[in-house]
Amino acid sequence: MKSINDLSTMEPKEIRELVKQNKLTRPTSGMAVDYVQANLVVLKKELAFDFLLFCQRNPKSCPLIDVTEPGSPIPALVAPSGDIRTELPKYRIYRHGELVEEVTDITSYWEDDMVGFLIGCSFTFEQALINNGIKIRHIEEGCNVPMYKTNIQCEKAGIFHGQMVTSMRPVSEKLAVRAAQVTSRFPSVHGAPVHIGNPATIGIEDINRPDFGDSVTIKEGEVPIFWACGVTPQAVAMEAKPELMITHAPGHMFITDVRNETYSVL
Amino acid sequence: MKSINDLSTMEPKEIRELVKQNKLTRPTSGMAVDYVQANLVVLKKELAFDFLLFCQRNPKSCPLIDVTEPGSPIPALVAPSGDIRTELPKYRIYRHGELVEEVTDITSYWEDDMVGFLIGCSFTFEQALINNGIKIRHIEEGCNVPMYKTNIQCEKAGIFHGQMVTSMRPVSEKLAVRAAQVTSRFPSVHGAPVHIGNPATIGIEDINRPDFGDSVTIKEGEVPIFWACGVTPQAVAMEAKPELMITHAPGHMFITDVRNETYSVL
């Protein structure tokens, strides 16, 4: 079995091939670190316009990096040789908003009118933060990033509406501005923070009890910084209770052929 | 009649009211200069998903700033009190890809399944260039910006496909990098240039014969800089020959309530 060190420098296509052969079913954090990873939402065409509109109206939480043609599993813009039915390590099947199954292949669920939405993932800007000397606490502590429901209302579109989910990373006060600058360069992967400082301001009651992921240590002299999170569109789609929705399992992303820096502005 | 000087500092809402009352039917360049102006495309819902997808895949030429709910003429994100049926100074009606009429009000054409797409306009970044000491030649020469068809292929989506149209502004060689930096801050209004230098590289045969707009002087020591242009989505939609499409008339934009700087990143 490949070590994570080997996987960090492997080409996206090679990793996707291992995933397709079910030789790799782990979370993708740390793999092909120079390449953009993506969240997945699959819906039937009848809901695709509303969901696309929701993403367009909420670019911070739903930064779309590719949308497949109805019926096609190929993400032509970001991985022309890829297939979103087999190349994510794990998927979740939701029926009427309820999680009914986790699978490693969705070929048997695929229908001719399905549309796949690939949404940018914060792994891209975490690499940029690291390159700027800002350590990522949940990586240091070997756990998942803490995520919180907030009181920040998303712009609704058709049946899709709800609040923004944010991820949180503690940063030393003297690097907080730098963290805002660095992530601002990447609007396609959530971009600048939505809040720095007091969790209560955005409706978070207890910073030590995230709604998703794991709690991390906030040290003396550090400030919690909140970014819009790719869990938002899934949470919102779940609320809308579509007959069938397929997503990636948390942390089990699609690895694209696009380098992180491609999405930076300036 | 208000002078352009009065109009430059008027509130968008006041200008839209004058437009609605048919007291203002001129091009909107120079009006409410601190606020974002937008190109308009109106299509029936049956084509809206494909067109939205086209915009999503071609963000440099089709930077969407708002999309109305099907049937609603209200651009809720950028001008909640606005109405796209009456508040643009002039509209063009296309049937099967042919221009059939210019009107100052589209209320009689409006149908319950129509969707309005507002697309960012380069007036926003021109103001930023001016603020950085970069003069805009077509403003100096009192004419329209020169626009050219290029060989740069857009990503297709459904029935929509075609080449990018670019606008061109000559900039002194020593300010060319600054022009690229300044406009990079505004990805929602076409962003960074797509080409600096030789027009032939992007398929432009004669820089003195633009496909749209007017020719401008390129002085000794200046380099032509090309940006993706908001005419692209109209040109592409025209190629697709939809039964009915409504657009703004060139230069006759919708003035939003959103300040230019709101769309800057960093």
Interface residues (C-beta under 8 A of the other chain):
Chain A: K45 A48 F49 L52 L53 C55 Q56 R57 L64 D66 V67 E69 A76 L77 E155 A157 G158 Q181 S184 R185 P187 G191 A192 V265 L266
Chain B: K45 A48 F49 L52 L53 C55 Q56 R57 L64 D66 V67 E69 A76 L77 E155 A157 G158 Q181 S184 R185 P187 G191 A192 V265 L266
